[in-house]
Amino acid sequence: MQKQENPTYLKAITIRDISDVHSIKEDIKKEMILILRVTPLAQKDVEQLRKVVEELYSIAKAEGADIARLGEERIIVAPPSIKIWKPEYDLK
């Protein structure tokens, strides 16, 4: 079995406040796979959640990362080397 020299880490984070974005940005730069739970922030302040999601989307795109919703409560961010499969919706 070959040992990978630079492993990719997966990290689960619960977003409770807009201040959590800074540490998430650092993890995106480290090319980690992130699973972000947004329920606590959504229950507290939907408008703040919207701002956080928009900021995370901008950060992810700037770093070449992929970002997608994972059900109702979570967001996943993947580094540039990993792509998230997203179904093509036919809106006809």
Beta strands, then each sheet from edge to edge (+ up, - down):
strand 1: 10-14
strand 2: 33-37
strand 3: 66-70
strand 4: 74-78
sheet 1: 1+ 2+ 4- 3+
end
